[in-house]
Amino acid sequence: MEDNLLNEEQLIAVTHKEGPLLVLAGAGSGKTRVLTYRTSWLIKEKNVDPGKIVLLTFTNKAAGEMKERIRKMGDRKIEIGFSGTFHTFCAKLLRAYGMNVGVNPGFVIFDSDDSESVMKQVLKDMEIDTKQSKPGMFLALISKMKNDLVSVKTAEETAKDFFYRQLAKVWKAYQERLTKNNSVDFDDLLVKAVDLLRIDRIRKEINEKFEWILVDEYQDTNKAQFELTKLMAGENGNITAVGDAAQAIYSFRGADYRNLKLLEDTYPNLTTVGLPKNYRSTQSILDAAYSVVSNNTNHPTIKLSATREIGGKVGLFEAVDERDEAKYVVDCAKKIIDRDEELAILYRTNAQSRSLEDELLKRDIPYKLIGGLRFYNRAEVKDLIAYLRLLYNPEEEISRIRIEKIGKRKATAFDEWLFKLPVEEREEEQPGKLLEQIINVTNYLDKFDERDEDDLARIENINELLAVAGEYTNVSLFLESAALSEADIKQHRSNAKITLMTVHAAKGLEFENVFVVGLEEGLFPHSRSMFEGGKEEIEEERRLMYVAMTRAKENLTLSFARSRLTYGGRHTSIPSRFLAEIPEEYLQKIQIRGWIPGQARNDDSGRLPRSSRNDERDEFGDKKRIIVQDWEVAEETKDDFSDIDNW
């Protein structure tokens, strides 16, 4: 192994001999390098049998990349014991030992669609109204309890009111159906594997089989995954956990960054190594990002040192509205791609892509949309446009078929309303108002549950559609605009240098040039974090902002609009509190009309601004911690169980 390819801190982590190791590796600090070099070092320098090493990740892509790097570092073809996702590992474990916890080795794994089908049948059998209680809502709550290692029995015994008693009954019936079908869902894979490893005989056998456990992105583990890795590490505690609390952005999936702190509580002899050097971004970008995330007090964050140049200041653009914002960003994007460089445009919610797509399509500029469909191709948008098309042309067959698939009752309610609507109102009424009436008469929103993250995104898309429809004077003009936009497919060109995506989708990626748009209160930070949760949720939004900013390698531009189309029309916007947390010395202000960073900022509870903050707070103990992230590309992929029977 070539030690000169590692910096001092990386080398310390890679050559850690035995016992538990926590590597605090943040943005661009080389966590993948540490994991792969440590694996190679264990094999070549410590003479560890490769078959005794387990490398756990959250995506198959990340596992595949690390596995390939490890092979290239060896003089021979190296095959470690396991390299893949938590769920794939647990599935293999249950194939081999599942009978010990009542799981038949021939079990089938139900994906999210399968689970929803089972839940729908359960609710039907129990005569529970799925309009009031959505299958997705029950599944989300059950998933959370499973990931927290709560059992059905415990849920039954601790139910405090009618809803939770009903939830426990639904869960029990759902689980019985899974058993009847000799199946498990994704959460069961984790839970059953933990149950299995709690059996002394099985745990000892697994501990002998796999002696070295390496875990990537430890801040994204939930309680079940934490318990699984602890049991896997056994008495020797040979676990290497790599993580970064400052990039914990998946709490809605059950991830708990506090598992990093729990490692110290679990292993008194834990060695902690921080990686302070960043190999991705300029120092200016890192300083600006740090000035935001360091306002969090629930987890430690230490300033990173760039190995690159200082770089230019972070751009800050104030737009009149979302159209002005899109025009400015696309103007800049055109200059960037003319230089044959890449760029990413990041936003908090999928609905925000609409104004950007419109501007790119108008300018005939190709782009890639990651993590979602184009705005006018999203199911809920196409549904409502189908209603409008029938209003404009009642004989149109394609839209008629679509709305009947949505629901016969909804179609009937729409037809009855349409029959009573005067012809002149169909032609002259403002399309936004007509859409509102259609939504009301068909009860279209009944199909969505605000407790479901996907449904919330769909509601946001509907609000965006209402807003943009409100800009047109009649239905004909709006439908024409939507149809022309839908017809353009240039964004699918694989060689497009402009990438549009949400910040969540951008985790693990990097780009020379990054634009983060829509930095307004209620949008980023999102309104749900402000109204529902308080400090913890706002801190996650701040970590999300940190992730967004640290995607940039060379140039970073932030933007906000003074007004934006939202449900009900155009409203004045308030600049995001995160902008106020960036000192002016880091910013190059563009078209700023009167707003000064640092002014008119609320604290995380919505009260008056804080006058001071304890920058030294560190829940990880007295030792300074360095939180920083990898420059390697990682993306979400579904688990591949094709080789499930082969260890």
C-alpha positions in Angstrom: 0.0 0.0 0.0 1.4 3.4 -1.0 1.3 5.5 2.2 2.2 8.7 0.3 -1.2 8.7 -1.2 -2.8 9.3 2.2 -2.6 12.4 4.3 -1.6 12.2 8.0 -5.1 11.8 9.4 -6.1 9.3 6.7 -3.0 7.2 7.4 -3.8 7.1 11.2 -7.3 5.9 10.4 -6.2 3.3 7.8 -3.5 1.8 10.0 -5.6 1.6 13.2 -4.8 -1.9 14.5 -7.6 -3.3 16.5 -10.8 -2.2 18.4 -13.5 0.2 17.5 -12.7 3.2 15.3 -14.8 6.2 14.4 -13.7 8.3 11.4 -15.4 11.7 11.2 -15.1 12.3 7.5 -17.1 15.1 6.1 -17.5 16.9 2.7 -14.6 16.0 0.3 -12.3 14.5 3.0 -11.8 11.1 1.3 -14.0 8.7 3.2 -14.1 6.2 0.4 -10.3 6.3 0.2 -10.0 5.6 3.9 -12.5 2.6 3.7 -10.8 1.0 0.7 -7.3 1.6 1.9 -8.1 0.3 5.4 -9.6 -2.9 3.9 -6.5 -3.3 1.7 -4.2 -2.6 4.7 -6.0 -5.2 6.9 -5.5 -7.8 4.2 -1.9 -7.0 3.1 -0.3 -5.7 6.3 -2.3 -7.4 9.1 -2.8 -10.6 7.1 -6.5 -10.7 7.7 -8.4 -13.3 5.7 -10.5 -11.2 3.1 -13.4 -13.5 3.8 -13.7 -12.2 7.3 -14.3 -8.6 6.3 -17.8 -7.1 5.9 -18.2 -3.7 4.2 -21.7 -2.3 4.8 -23.0 0.7 2.7 -26.3 2.3 1.8 -26.2 1.9 -1.9 -25.1 -0.9 -4.2 -23.2 1.7 -6.3 -21.0 2.8 -3.4 -20.3 -0.8 -2.5 -19.4 -1.7 -6.1 -17.0 1.2 -6.4 -15.2 0.4 -3.2 -15.1 -3.3 -4.0 -13.5 -2.6 -7.4 -10.9 -0.2 -5.8 -10.0 -2.9 -3.3 -9.4 -5.4 -6.0 -7.2 -3.0 -8.0 -5.0 -2.5 -4.9 -4.2 -6.2 -4.5 -1.7 -8.3 -6.4 -4.5 -10.9 -6.8 -8.2 -10.9 -7.1 -9.5 -10.0 -3.7 -13.0 -11.1 -2.6 -14.0 -9.9 0.8 -16.6 -11.6 2.8 -19.3 -9.2 1.9 -19.6 -5.8 0.3 -23.1 -4.3 -0.1 -26.1 -2.8 1.5 -27.4 -3.5 5.0 -30.6 -5.0 3.5 -28.7 -7.4 1.2 -26.5 -8.6 4.0 -29.5 -9.2 6.3 -31.3 -11.1 3.5 -28.3 -13.4 3.1 -28.1 -13.9 6.8 -31.7 -14.9 7.0 -31.4 -17.3 4.0 -28.7 -19.1 6.0 -30.1 -18.9 9.6 -33.7 -17.6 9.3 -35.4 -20.7 10.6 -34.0 -19.8 14.1 -36.3 -16.8 14.1 -39.3 -18.3 12.3 -38.3 -17.2 8.8 -38.4 -19.8 6.1 -35.2 -19.7 4.0 -37.4 -19.6 0.8 -39.0 -16.2 1.8 -39.8 -13.6 -0.7 -38.9 -9.9 -0.2 -41.9 -7.5 -0.7 -41.0 -4.2 -2.1 -42.9 -1.0 -1.3 -45.6 -1.6 -3.9 -46.1 -5.2 -2.6 -46.3 -3.9 1.0 -48.9 -1.3 0.0 -51.0 -4.0 -1.8 -51.0 -6.1 1.4 -51.9 -3.1 3.6 -54.8 -2.1 1.3 -56.2 -5.6 1.7 -55.7 -5.5 5.5 -57.6 -2.2 5.7 -60.3 -3.5 3.5 -60.8 -6.6 5.6 -60.8 -4.5 8.8 -63.4 -2.1 7.2 -61.1 0.9 7.7 -61.8 3.8 5.3 -58.7 4.3 3.2 -59.8 7.8 2.4 -59.4 8.8 6.0 -56.5 6.5 6.8 -54.1 5.9 4.0 -52.2 2.7 3.6 -49.0 4.7 3.2 -49.6 6.4 6.5 -49.9 3.1 8.3 -46.9 1.7 6.6 -44.8 4.7 7.4 -45.6 4.5 11.1 -45.0 0.7 11.2 -41.7 1.2 9.4 -40.6 3.7 12.0 -41.5 1.4 14.9 -39.7 -1.5 13.3 -36.6 0.6 12.7 -36.8 1.6 16.4 -37.0 -2.1 17.2 -40.5 -1.8 18.7 -42.4 -5.1 18.5 -46.1 -5.6 17.7 -46.6 -6.8 21.2 -45.0 -3.7 22.7 -47.2 -1.5 20.4 -50.3 -3.3 21.6 -49.3 -3.0 25.3 -48.3 0.7 25.1 -51.2 2.0 22.9 -52.6 5.1 24.7 -55.6 6.0 22.5 -57.9 4.7 19.9 -55.6 5.5 17.0 -52.6 3.7 18.4 -54.8 0.7 19.4 -56.0 0.6 15.8 -52.5 0.9 14.5 -51.4 -2.0 16.6 -54.2 -4.2 15.2 -53.5 -3.2 11.7 -49.8 -3.9 12.2 -50.6 -7.4 13.6 -52.9 -8.2 10.7 -50.3 -6.9 8.2 -47.6 -9.0 9.8 -49.8 -12.1 9.8 -50.4 -11.7 6.0 -46.7 -11.4 5.4 -46.1 -14.6 7.3 -48.9 -16.4 5.4 -47.2 -15.4 2.2 -43.8 -16.5 3.4 -42.6 -13.0 2.9 -40.8 -10.1 4.6 -40.7 -6.4 3.9 -37.5 -4.3 3.8 -37.8 -3.4 7.5 -38.3 -7.0 8.5 -34.9 -7.8 7.0 -33.2 -5.6 9.6 -35.4 -6.5 12.5 -35.3 -10.3 11.9 -31.5 -10.1 11.5 -31.1 -8.3 14.8 -33.4 -11.0 16.4 -31.2 -13.6 14.9 -27.9 -12.1 16.2 -29.4 -11.8 19.7 -29.3 -15.6 19.9 -25.9 -16.4 21.5 -25.1 -19.4 19.5 -25.8 -17.7 16.1 -24.0 -14.5 17.1 -20.8 -16.4 18.1 -20.9 -18.2 14.8 -21.3 -15.0 12.8 -18.6 -13.3 14.9 -16.2 -16.0 14.0 -17.1 -15.9 10.4 -16.9 -12.1 10.1 -14.3 -10.5 12.4 -13.9 -7.0 10.8 -16.9 -4.7 10.2 -16.6 -1.5 8.2 -19.6 0.8 7.8 -20.0 3.7 5.5 -22.3 6.8 6.1 -22.8 5.9 9.8 -24.8 9.0 10.4 -27.6 7.5 8.2 -28.1 4.4 10.4 -31.2 3.9 12.3 -31.6 2.1 15.7 -31.9 -1.4 14.1 -28.8 -0.8 12.0 -26.9 0.4 15.0 -27.8 -2.7 17.0 -27.0 -4.9 14.0 -23.5 -3.5 13.7 -22.9 -3.7 17.4 -23.9 -7.4 17.5 -21.8 -8.0 14.4 -18.7 -6.5 16.0 -19.0 -8.8 18.9 -16.7 -8.8 21.9 -13.6 -7.8 19.8 -15.4 -4.6 18.7 -13.4 -4.5 15.4 -15.8 -2.0 13.8 -14.8 1.0 11.7 -17.6 3.5 11.3 -17.2 6.4 8.9 -19.7 9.3 9.2 -20.5 13.0 9.4 -23.2 14.4 11.6 -23.1 17.7 9.6 -24.5 15.8 6.6 -27.3 13.9 8.3 -30.3 14.7 6.2 -32.4 11.6 6.2 -34.3 11.7 9.5 -37.5 11.2 7.6 -36.2 7.7 6.7 -35.4 6.9 10.4 -31.7 7.8 10.2 -30.3 9.1 13.5 -27.0 11.0 13.5 -26.9 10.6 17.3 -25.7 7.0 16.6 -22.3 8.6 16.2 -22.4 9.7 19.8 -23.8 6.4 20.9 -20.7 4.7 19.5 -18.7 6.5 22.2 -21.1 5.4 24.9 -21.1 1.8 23.6 -17.3 1.6 23.2 -15.3 3.3 26.0 -12.1 2.4 24.1 -13.3 4.0 20.9 -10.6 5.7 18.9 -11.8 8.8 17.0 -10.0 10.2 14.0 -11.1 13.4 12.2 -10.2 14.2 8.6 -9.8 18.0 8.5 -8.5 18.3 4.9 -11.1 18.9 2.1 -10.1 17.9 -1.5 -13.2 19.1 -3.3 -14.1 22.8 -2.7 -12.3 26.1 -2.5 -11.7 27.6 1.0 -14.2 30.4 0.3 -17.0 27.8 -0.3 -16.0 25.8 2.8 -15.9 28.9 5.0 -19.3 30.1 3.8 -20.8 26.6 4.3 -19.3 26.3 7.8 -20.7 29.7 8.8 -24.2 28.2 8.2 -23.9 24.7 9.7 -21.9 25.9 12.7 -25.1 27.5 14.0 -26.3 24.0 14.8 -25.7 23.2 18.5 -27.0 19.6 18.6 -23.9 18.1 17.0 -20.2 19.1 16.5 -18.9 20.7 13.4 -15.3 21.8 12.9 -14.0 24.0 10.2 -12.4 22.3 7.2 -9.2 23.2 5.5 -9.1 23.2 1.7 -6.2 21.7 -0.2 -7.2 23.9 -3.2 -6.9 27.6 -3.6 -9.0 30.1 -1.7 -11.2 30.8 -4.7 -13.7 33.5 -5.5 -16.5 34.7 -3.2 -19.9 33.0 -3.1 -22.4 34.7 -5.4 -25.7 36.0 -3.9 -28.4 37.0 -6.3 -31.7 38.7 -5.4 -34.4 38.1 -8.0 -37.7 40.0 -8.5 -39.6 36.7 -8.8 -39.1 33.1 -9.8 -39.0 33.9 -13.5 -36.3 36.5 -13.0 -34.4 34.0 -10.9 -34.7 31.3 -13.6 -33.6 33.8 -16.3 -30.5 34.8 -14.4 -29.5 31.3 -13.5 -30.0 30.1 -17.1 -28.0 33.1 -18.4 -25.1 32.1 -16.2 -25.6 28.4 -17.1 -25.3 29.3 -20.8 -21.9 31.0 -20.3 -20.7 28.0 -18.2 -21.6 25.4 -20.8 -20.1 27.5 -23.5 -16.8 27.1 -21.6 -17.5 23.3 -21.8 -18.0 23.1 -18.0 -20.7 21.3 -16.0 -23.1 22.8 -13.5 -25.9 21.7 -11.1 -29.0 23.7 -10.2 -30.2 22.6 -6.7 -33.6 23.2 -5.1 -35.4 22.1 -1.9 -38.6 20.7 -3.5 -39.3 19.0 -6.9 -42.0 21.6 -7.6 -39.3 24.3 -8.0 -38.0 22.7 -11.2 -41.0 24.1 -13.2 -39.8 27.7 -13.7 -36.2 26.5 -14.4 -37.4 23.9 -17.0 -39.6 26.5 -18.7 -36.7 28.9 -19.1 -34.3 26.1 -20.3 -36.9 24.8 -22.8 -37.6 28.4 -24.0 -33.9 28.9 -24.7 -33.6 25.4 -26.3 -30.9 24.4 -23.8 -30.6 20.6 -23.0 -30.6 19.5 -19.4 -30.8 16.5 -17.2 -33.4 16.1 -14.5 -32.3 13.7 -11.7 -34.5 12.0 -9.2 -37.9 12.8 -10.8 -40.1 13.3 -13.8 -40.3 16.6 -15.7 -42.9 18.8 -14.1 -45.7 18.3 -16.7 -45.1 14.6 -16.8 -45.8 14.1 -13.1 -49.0 12.0 -12.5 -50.8 14.5 -10.4 -50.1 17.3 -12.9 -51.2 15.2 -15.8 -54.4 14.3 -13.9 -55.5 17.9 -13.4 -54.5 18.9 -16.9 -56.7 16.0 -18.2 -59.7 17.6 -16.3 -58.9 21.0 -17.9 -58.6 19.5 -21.3 -62.1 17.9 -20.9 -63.4 21.2 -19.8 -62.1 22.7 -23.0 -63.1 19.7 -25.2 -65.6 17.3 -23.5 -65.2 14.8 -26.4 -61.5 14.3 -26.0 -61.0 10.5 -25.4 -57.5 10.2 -23.9 -58.3 12.6 -21.0 -61.6 10.9 -20.5 -59.9 7.5 -20.0 -57.4 9.1 -17.6 -60.0 10.7 -15.3 -62.0 7.5 -15.2 -58.9 5.7 -14.1 -58.5 8.2 -11.3 -61.9 7.2 -10.0 -65.5 6.8 -11.4 -67.0 8.9 -8.6 -64.6 11.7 -9.3 -65.3 11.5 -13.0 -69.1 11.6 -12.3 -68.7 14.6 -9.9 -66.7 16.4 -12.6 -69.3 15.7 -15.3 -72.1 17.0 -13.1 -70.2 20.1 -12.4 -69.2 20.6 -16.0 -72.8 20.2 -17.1 -73.9 23.1 -14.9 -70.9 25.3 -15.9 -71.9 28.0 -18.5 -70.0 27.7 -21.8 -68.7 31.2 -21.5 -67.1 30.5 -18.1 -65.3 27.5 -19.6 -63.7 29.7 -22.2 -63.2 32.9 -20.2 -62.6 31.9 -16.6 -59.1 32.1 -15.3 -57.6 28.6 -15.5 -56.2 28.7 -12.0 -59.6 29.3 -10.5 -61.1 26.6 -12.7 -58.5 24.2 -11.4 -59.4 25.1 -7.8 -63.0 24.3 -8.5 -62.1 21.0 -10.2 -60.0 20.0 -7.2 -62.9 20.8 -4.8 -65.8 19.2 -6.8 -63.8 16.0 -7.4 -62.2 15.9 -3.9 -59.0 15.2 -5.8 -56.8 15.9 -2.7 -58.5 13.1 -0.8 -56.1 10.6 -2.3 -53.1 12.2 -0.5 -52.0 12.0 3.1 -49.9 14.9 4.4 -48.1 12.5 6.8 -46.6 10.8 3.7 -43.4 12.5 2.3 -44.3 11.5 -1.3 -47.8 12.8 -1.0 -46.5 16.0 0.4 -44.3 16.4 -2.7 -47.3 15.8 -4.9 -49.4 18.4 -3.1 -46.5 20.9 -3.6 -46.6 20.1 -7.3 -50.3 20.7 -7.4 -49.8 24.1 -5.7 -47.2 24.9 -8.2 -49.6 24.0 -11.1 -52.3 26.2 -9.5 -49.8 29.1 -9.3 -48.6 28.9 -12.8 -52.1 28.4 -14.2 -53.0 31.6 -12.4 -50.7 33.5 -14.7 -52.8 32.7 -17.8 -56.0 34.5 -18.9 -57.8 31.5 -20.3 -57.7 27.7 -20.5 -56.7 27.6 -24.1 -53.5 29.5 -23.7 -52.5 27.5 -20.6 -53.1 24.1 -22.2 -51.1 25.2 -25.3 -48.2 26.2 -23.1 -48.2 23.0 -21.1 -48.5 20.9 -24.3 -45.6 22.6 -26.0 -43.4 22.2 -22.9 -44.3 18.5 -22.6 -43.4 17.9 -26.2 -39.8 18.9 -25.8 -37.5 16.0 -24.8 -34.1 17.6 -25.1 -33.6 17.3 -21.3 -33.0 13.6 -21.8 -29.7 14.1 -23.7 -27.1 12.2 -21.8 -24.4 14.7 -22.8 -26.3 17.7 -21.3 -24.0 19.6 -19.0 -26.8 21.1 -16.9 -28.3 19.0 -14.1 -31.4 19.8 -12.2 -32.1 18.0 -8.9 -33.2 18.4 -5.3 -30.6 18.8 -2.6 -31.4 15.4 -1.2 -30.7 13.8 -4.6 -27.4 15.7 -4.8 -25.9 14.0 -1.7 -22.6 12.5 -2.6 -22.2 14.3 -5.9 -20.0 17.2 -6.9 -19.9 19.8 -9.6 -17.5 22.5 -10.7 -20.4 25.1 -10.6 -23.4 25.0 -8.4 -26.5 27.2 -8.1 -28.8 26.8 -5.0 -32.1 28.5 -5.8 -35.2 29.4 -3.8 -33.5 30.4 -0.6 -36.6 31.8 1.1 -38.3 31.2 4.5 -40.9 28.5 4.1 -39.1 27.1 1.1 -35.6 26.5 2.3 -35.9 26.0 5.3 -39.1 24.2 4.4 -42.3 25.4 6.1 -42.8 21.9 7.6 -39.6 22.3 9.6 -40.7 25.7 10.9 -44.3 24.8 11.9 -44.1 21.2 13.0 -40.8 20.4 14.7 -38.8 23.4 16.0 -35.1 23.2 16.6 -34.3 19.6 15.6 -36.1 20.0 12.2 -34.5 23.4 11.5 -31.1 22.0 12.3 -31.7 19.2 9.7 -32.6 21.9 7.1 -29.4 23.7 8.0 -27.4 20.5 7.4 -29.2 20.2 4.1 -28.0 23.7 3.2 -24.5 22.7 4.1 -24.8 19.6 1.8 -26.0 21.9 -1.0 -23.2 24.4 -0.6 -20.5 21.7 -0.4 -21.5 20.1 -3.7 -19.6 23.0 -5.4 -15.9 22.6 -6.3 -15.1 25.9 -7.9 -18.1 28.3 -8.0 -21.2 28.6 -5.8 -24.1 31.0 -6.4 -27.1 31.3 -4.0 -30.3 33.0 -5.0 -33.7 34.1 -3.6 -36.7 35.9 -5.0 -38.6 38.8 -3.5 -41.9 37.3 -4.6 -42.9 33.8 -5.7 -46.0 32.1 -7.1 -47.5 29.9 -4.5 -50.9 28.4 -3.9 -53.4 31.2 -4.0 -51.3 33.6 -6.1 -48.2 35.7 -5.8 -46.8 36.4 -2.4 -43.9 38.4 -1.0 -41.0 36.2 0.1 -38.6 36.6 3.1 -34.9 35.7 2.5 -33.8 32.5 4.1 -32.3 32.7 7.6 -29.4 30.7 6.2 -28.4 33.6 4.0 -28.3 35.8 7.1 -25.8 33.4 8.7 -23.2 33.9 6.0 -20.9 36.9 6.8 -20.8 39.6 4.1 -17.0 39.0 3.6 -17.8 35.7 2.0 -20.4 37.0 -0.5 -20.3 38.7 -3.9 -23.7 40.4 -4.0 -25.5 40.6 -7.3 -28.5 42.9 -7.8 -29.1 43.2 -4.1 -31.8 45.9 -3.4 -31.7 46.9 0.2 -31.4 43.5 2.0 -28.2 43.1 3.9 -27.1 39.6 5.2 -27.4 39.5 8.9 -30.5 41.6 9.1 -34.1 40.5 9.9 -33.2 37.0 11.0 -35.2 34.9 13.4 -33.7 32.1 15.5 -34.6 28.5 15.1 -37.7 28.8 17.3 -39.1 31.7 15.3 -38.4 34.3 18.0 -36.0 37.2 18.1 -32.4 36.7 16.7 -29.9 35.1 19.0 -27.2 37.5 20.2 -24.7 34.8 20.9 -23.9 31.2 20.5 -21.6 28.7 22.1 -19.3 27.7 19.3 -17.4 25.3 21.5 -20.3 23.0 22.3 -19.3 19.4 21.5 -21.6 16.5 22.5 -18.8 14.1 21.5 -16.8 14.8 24.6 -13.7 16.9 25.3 -11.8 16.0 22.1 -12.2 18.3 19.2 -14.1 16.7 16.3 -13.7 17.3 12.6 -16.8 17.0 10.5 -16.3 17.0 6.9 -17.6 14.4 3.1 -16.5 12.3 0.3 -15.7 13.6 -3.2 -16.8 10.3 -4.7 -20.1 10.0 -6.6 -22.8 8.0 -4.9 -26.4 7.6 -5.8 -29.5 5.8 -4.5 -30.0 2.4 -5.9 -32.4 -0.4 -5.1 -31.0 -3.5 -3.4 -30.0 -6.2 -5.8 -30.8 -9.6 -4.4 -29.8 -11.5 -7.5 -26.8 -13.2 -5.7 -28.7 -13.7 -2.4 -27.7 -17.3 -2.0 -23.9 -16.7 -2.4 -21.8 -15.4 0.5 
